Amino acid sequence: MKKFMNAAETMVAESVEGFVRAHEEFVVFGADRQFVRRRHLVPGKAAIISGGGAGHEPMHVGFVGRGMLDAACVGHIFTSPTPGQILNAIEDVDTGAGCLLVVKNYDGDLMNFEMAAEMASSRHRIEMVIVSDDIETASTNDGRGRRGIAGTVIVERLLGAAAENGMALADLKTLAAGLASRVRSMGVALTGVTVPHTRRSTFSLGPEEIEMGVGIHGEPGRSREPFSNADTIVRHLSEVVFNEVAPVSDKALLFVNGLGGTPPAELYLAYNVAHRFMQGHGLQIARSLVGTYASSLDMQGLSISLALLRDEEFTLWDSPVATAALRWGC
């Protein structure tokens, strides 16, 4: 295994330090370097905090800044941040209007964010929203429900924009609840993930196989399918996603996300296929996002996310954002 790293044990810390140095106009380290926070906090604004294991970059640290997150907590690769990290972030970025914790639906994330919220509740107003946009885990019977994957980017952007505009904590939670059934995603992979600590791939595929329904922690999907051309693969993803989104609008945001090892040319090709499919099924694609925003280390793969949004939510999407990974209107 070849990686640009010094040691697996120090890879995350060195990477996050490099990120902060590269983007000092947006971010600084929080207390004891346990989290990354927005450089310029806004007094009286509800704070938006998220986080998760490393390996998903630029999510979540790349979304810290104006119009998105106030802080992001980073754990070890594919491992939740600790309750202490999250608690320290709450203490640092709450400027008086409380904190909204945006949590992907994974056991470790849920447990640690809930624990931090409980520890902070005597001194801070805390609300928590759970992102669960992944279609492929919807039908499992293990009680966990849908995972949170690339749709998290859309949720964080809309909540961050609303908070920047002065929306109160309770109203932010209501906004998130309204989005829950209108954001859906599904992923596919051509390879597994090479994890630095184990130096092994999380799963192996033959030259004529793909993994359908993958998550963002290197976990395999729910079916192994024959490799085919892009039209066939992307149309299948698009059809499943389209059929799962609550039909409250005919205007949508279409997001094609790279999982770490897929070049832009292939992502744009996939977007073209998905766009044609959605238009052919009566959807107006009013906004688009294409690129690697919620990765799974070096996985060769992509996901399709579809968000049916209302006019006021498109206005939030379009409002100014200034982060390392997303920037417009500033």
C-alpha positions as CSV (number, residue, x, y, z in Angstrom):
1,M,0.0,0.0,0.0
2,K,1.4,3.4,-1.0
3,K,0.1,6.5,0.8
4,F,1.4,10.0,1.2
5,M,1.7,9.7,4.9
6,N,4.4,9.4,7.7
7,A,2.5,7.0,9.9
8,A,-1.1,5.8,10.1
9,E,-1.2,6.9,13.8
10,T,-0.4,10.5,13.0
11,M,-2.1,10.9,9.6
12,V,-5.3,12.5,10.7
13,A,-3.6,15.1,13.0
14,E,-1.1,16.0,10.4
15,S,-3.8,16.3,7.7
16,V,-6.1,18.5,9.8
17,E,-3.1,20.7,10.7
18,G,-2.4,21.2,7.0
19,F,-6.0,22.0,6.4
20,V,-6.1,24.7,9.0
21,R,-2.9,26.2,7.7
22,A,-4.2,26.2,4.1
23,H,-7.5,27.8,5.0
24,E,-6.7,30.3,7.7
25,E,-9.0,32.9,6.3
26,F,-11.9,30.7,7.2
27,V,-10.9,28.5,10.2
28,V,-8.8,28.1,13.3
29,F,-8.2,25.3,15.7
30,G,-10.4,25.1,18.8
31,A,-9.2,24.3,22.3
32,D,-6.3,21.8,22.4
33,R,-6.8,21.2,18.7
34,Q,-9.8,19.0,19.4
35,F,-12.0,20.6,16.7
36,V,-11.9,23.2,13.9
37,R,-14.1,26.3,14.2
38,R,-15.0,29.3,12.2
39,R,-12.5,32.0,12.5
40,H,-15.1,34.8,13.0
41,L,-18.0,33.8,15.2
42,V,-21.2,35.8,15.0
43,P,-22.6,36.9,18.4
44,G,-26.2,35.9,18.9
45,K,-26.3,33.4,16.0
46,A,-27.4,29.8,16.5
47,A,-24.3,27.7,16.1
48,I,-24.2,24.7,13.7
49,I,-21.9,21.9,14.7
50,S,-21.2,18.7,12.9
51,G,-18.4,16.1,12.6
52,G,-17.5,12.5,12.1
53,G,-14.5,10.3,11.4
54,A,-11.7,11.4,9.1
55,G,-11.6,10.0,5.7
56,H,-14.7,11.9,4.4
57,E,-12.9,15.1,3.4
58,P,-13.8,17.8,2.6
59,M,-16.8,16.9,4.8
60,H,-17.0,18.2,7.5
61,V,-14.0,20.5,8.1
62,G,-14.3,21.9,4.6
63,F,-17.7,23.3,5.4
64,V,-16.7,25.4,8.4
65,G,-17.2,29.1,7.7
66,R,-19.8,31.7,6.8
67,G,-23.1,30.2,5.7
68,M,-22.4,26.6,6.9
69,L,-20.8,25.2,10.0
70,D,-19.5,27.0,13.0
71,A,-17.4,24.0,14.1
72,A,-16.5,20.5,13.0
73,C,-15.1,17.7,15.2
74,V,-12.8,15.1,13.5
75,G,-12.3,11.6,14.8
76,H,-9.8,9.0,13.8
77,I,-10.4,7.5,10.3
78,F,-14.0,6.3,10.1
79,T,-14.4,6.8,13.9
80,S,-16.7,9.2,15.6
81,P,-15.2,12.2,17.5
82,T,-15.4,11.8,21.3
83,P,-18.0,13.4,23.5
84,G,-15.2,15.6,24.9
85,Q,-14.4,17.0,21.5
86,I,-18.0,17.8,20.8
87,L,-18.6,19.3,24.2
88,N,-15.5,21.6,23.8
89,A,-16.8,22.7,20.5
90,I,-20.2,23.6,22.0
91,E,-18.5,25.6,24.8
92,D,-16.4,27.5,22.3
93,V,-18.9,28.4,19.5
94,D,-22.2,29.0,21.4
95,T,-22.5,32.8,21.3
96,G,-25.8,32.9,23.1
97,A,-28.4,31.5,20.8
98,G,-27.7,27.8,21.4
99,C,-26.3,25.0,19.2
100,L,-27.7,22.7,16.6
101,L,-25.8,19.4,16.3
102,V,-26.1,17.8,12.8
103,V,-25.4,14.1,13.1
104,K,-25.1,11.4,10.5
105,N,-27.1,8.3,11.4
106,Y,-24.4,5.9,12.6
107,D,-24.3,4.3,16.0
108,G,-21.0,5.8,17.1
109,D,-21.9,9.4,16.0
110,L,-25.3,9.2,17.6
111,M,-24.0,7.9,20.9
112,N,-21.2,10.4,21.2
113,F,-23.2,13.5,20.1
114,E,-26.1,12.5,22.4
115,M,-23.6,12.2,25.3
116,A,-22.1,15.6,24.6
117,A,-25.5,17.2,24.3
118,E,-26.5,15.8,27.6
119,M,-23.3,17.0,29.3
120,A,-23.8,20.5,27.8
121,S,-27.6,20.8,28.5
122,S,-27.3,22.5,31.9
123,R,-25.3,25.4,30.4
124,H,-26.4,25.5,26.7
125,R,-29.6,25.2,24.6
126,I,-29.0,22.2,22.5
127,E,-31.0,20.7,19.6
128,M,-29.9,17.7,17.5
129,V,-30.9,16.6,14.0
130,I,-30.1,13.3,12.4
131,V,-29.3,13.0,8.7
132,S,-30.5,9.7,7.2
133,D,-30.5,10.1,3.4
134,D,-29.1,6.7,2.3
135,I,-31.7,4.7,0.4
136,E,-29.9,1.4,0.5
137,T,-30.2,0.9,4.3
138,A,-33.9,1.8,4.5
139,S,-35.2,-1.8,4.3
140,T,-32.8,-3.3,6.8
141,N,-34.4,-4.7,9.9
142,D,-31.7,-3.9,12.4
143,G,-33.5,-0.8,13.8
144,R,-30.8,1.6,12.6
145,G,-32.7,3.0,9.6
146,R,-31.0,5.0,6.9
147,R,-27.4,6.0,7.1
148,G,-26.3,9.6,6.7
149,I,-24.1,10.0,3.5
150,A,-23.7,12.7,0.9
151,G,-27.1,14.3,1.5
152,T,-25.5,15.6,4.7
153,V,-23.8,18.3,2.6
154,I,-27.1,19.6,1.4
155,V,-28.6,19.6,4.9
156,E,-25.6,21.4,6.4
157,R,-25.6,24.0,3.7
158,L,-29.3,24.9,4.1
159,L,-29.2,24.9,7.9
160,G,-26.0,26.9,7.9
161,A,-27.5,29.5,5.5
162,A,-30.7,29.7,7.6
163,A,-28.7,30.2,10.8
164,E,-26.6,32.9,9.1
165,N,-29.8,34.7,8.3
166,G,-30.8,34.7,11.9
167,M,-33.2,31.7,12.1
168,A,-33.8,30.6,15.7
169,L,-32.7,27.3,17.1
170,A,-36.2,25.8,17.3
171,D,-37.0,26.9,13.7
172,L,-33.7,25.4,12.4
173,K,-34.8,22.0,13.8
174,T,-38.2,22.4,12.2
175,L,-36.4,23.2,8.9
176,A,-34.3,20.0,9.2
177,A,-37.4,17.9,10.0
178,G,-39.1,19.2,6.8
179,L,-36.0,18.2,4.7
180,A,-35.8,14.7,6.1
181,S,-38.1,13.0,3.6
182,R,-37.0,15.2,0.6
183,V,-33.2,14.4,0.5
184,R,-32.2,10.9,-0.7
185,S,-28.9,9.4,-1.9
186,M,-27.4,6.1,-3.2
187,G,-23.8,5.1,-3.9
188,V,-21.9,2.7,-6.1
189,A,-18.3,1.6,-6.0
190,L,-15.8,0.1,-8.4
191,T,-13.3,-0.6,-5.6
192,G,-13.2,-0.9,-1.9
193,V,-11.3,1.4,0.5
194,T,-7.6,1.1,1.5
195,V,-7.6,1.8,5.2
196,P,-4.2,3.1,6.4
197,H,-4.2,1.3,9.8
198,T,-5.0,-2.1,8.4
199,R,-3.3,-1.7,5.0
200,R,-6.1,-3.7,3.4
201,S,-9.0,-3.0,1.2
202,T,-12.4,-3.2,2.9
203,F,-13.8,-5.4,0.1
204,S,-12.5,-6.8,-3.1
205,L,-14.2,-6.8,-6.5
206,G,-13.5,-8.7,-9.6
207,P,-12.7,-6.9,-12.9
208,E,-16.4,-7.2,-14.0
209,E,-18.1,-6.4,-10.7
210,I,-19.5,-3.3,-9.0
211,E,-20.8,-2.8,-5.4
212,M,-24.2,-1.2,-5.4
213,G,-25.4,0.7,-2.3
214,V,-22.1,1.4,-0.6
215,G,-21.8,3.7,2.4
216,I,-19.0,6.2,3.2
217,H,-17.0,4.1,5.7
218,G,-15.8,1.5,3.2
219,E,-18.6,-0.8,4.0
220,P,-19.8,-3.0,1.2
221,G,-23.2,-2.4,-0.4
222,R,-26.2,-4.7,-0.4
223,S,-25.7,-6.3,-3.8
224,R,-22.8,-7.1,-6.1
225,E,-23.8,-6.5,-9.7
226,P,-22.1,-7.0,-13.1
227,F,-20.1,-4.1,-14.4
228,S,-21.8,-2.2,-17.2
229,N,-21.6,1.2,-18.9
230,A,-22.2,4.5,-17.2
231,D,-25.7,4.9,-18.6
232,T,-26.8,1.6,-17.1
233,I,-25.2,2.2,-13.7
234,V,-26.2,5.8,-13.2
235,R,-29.7,5.4,-14.6
236,H,-30.3,2.6,-12.0
237,L,-29.1,4.9,-9.2
238,S,-31.2,7.8,-10.5
239,E,-34.3,5.7,-10.7
240,V,-34.0,4.3,-7.2
241,V,-33.4,7.8,-5.8
242,F,-36.2,9.4,-7.8
243,N,-38.7,6.8,-6.6
244,E,-37.8,7.4,-3.0
245,V,-38.0,11.2,-2.6
246,A,-41.2,12.7,-1.3
247,P,-43.0,14.3,-4.2
248,V,-43.6,17.8,-2.8
249,S,-42.1,19.7,-5.6
250,D,-41.0,19.4,-9.3
251,K,-37.9,21.5,-8.7
252,A,-34.8,19.8,-7.5
253,L,-31.2,20.0,-6.6
254,L,-29.1,17.3,-8.2
255,F,-25.8,16.4,-6.5
256,V,-23.3,13.9,-8.0
257,N,-20.6,13.2,-5.3
258,G,-17.3,11.5,-5.8
259,L,-16.2,9.0,-3.2
260,G,-12.5,9.8,-3.3
261,G,-11.0,8.0,-6.3
262,T,-13.3,9.1,-9.2
263,P,-12.0,11.8,-11.5
264,P,-14.1,14.9,-12.4
265,A,-14.6,13.8,-16.0
266,E,-16.4,10.7,-14.8
267,L,-18.5,12.6,-12.3
268,Y,-19.6,15.1,-14.9
269,L,-20.5,12.2,-17.3
270,A,-22.6,10.7,-14.5
271,Y,-24.2,14.0,-13.9
272,N,-25.2,14.3,-17.5
273,V,-26.9,10.8,-17.4
274,A,-28.7,11.6,-14.1
275,H,-29.8,15.0,-15.4
276,R,-31.3,13.5,-18.5
277,F,-33.1,10.9,-16.4
278,M,-34.6,13.4,-14.0
279,Q,-35.7,15.7,-16.7
280,G,-37.3,12.8,-18.6
281,H,-39.3,12.0,-15.4
282,G,-40.7,15.5,-15.1
283,L,-38.2,17.1,-12.7
284,Q,-36.8,20.6,-13.2
285,I,-33.1,20.5,-12.1
286,A,-32.9,24.0,-10.6
287,R,-29.5,23.7,-8.9
288,S,-26.6,21.4,-9.3
289,L,-23.5,20.3,-7.4
290,V,-20.8,18.1,-8.9
291,G,-17.5,17.1,-7.2
292,T,-15.9,15.2,-4.3
293,Y,-17.5,16.6,-1.2
294,A,-18.2,13.5,1.0
295,S,-15.5,11.0,0.3
296,S,-14.6,7.5,1.5
297,L,-10.8,7.8,1.4
298,D,-9.7,6.5,-2.0
299,M,-12.9,4.6,-3.0
300,Q,-13.5,4.6,-6.7
301,G,-17.2,5.4,-6.8
302,L,-19.9,8.0,-6.7
303,S,-23.3,8.7,-5.2
304,I,-26.4,10.4,-6.6
305,S,-28.3,12.7,-4.2
306,L,-31.6,14.4,-5.1
307,A,-33.2,17.1,-3.0
308,L,-36.7,18.3,-3.7
309,L,-36.7,21.9,-2.4
310,R,-39.1,24.7,-2.0
311,D,-38.5,28.2,-3.3
312,E,-37.3,29.5,0.1
313,E,-34.9,26.7,0.4
314,F,-33.4,27.4,-3.0
315,T,-32.9,31.0,-1.7
316,L,-31.0,29.6,1.2
317,W,-28.9,27.5,-1.1
318,D,-28.0,30.6,-3.2
319,S,-27.2,32.8,-0.3
320,P,-23.5,33.7,0.4
321,V,-21.2,30.9,1.6
322,A,-17.5,31.1,2.3
323,T,-15.8,27.9,3.3
324,A,-12.8,25.9,2.1
325,A,-15.0,23.6,0.0
326,L,-18.0,25.7,-1.0
327,R,-17.8,29.4,-1.9
328,W,-20.1,31.7,-3.8
329,G,-21.9,35.0,-3.4
330,C,-19.2,36.6,-1.3
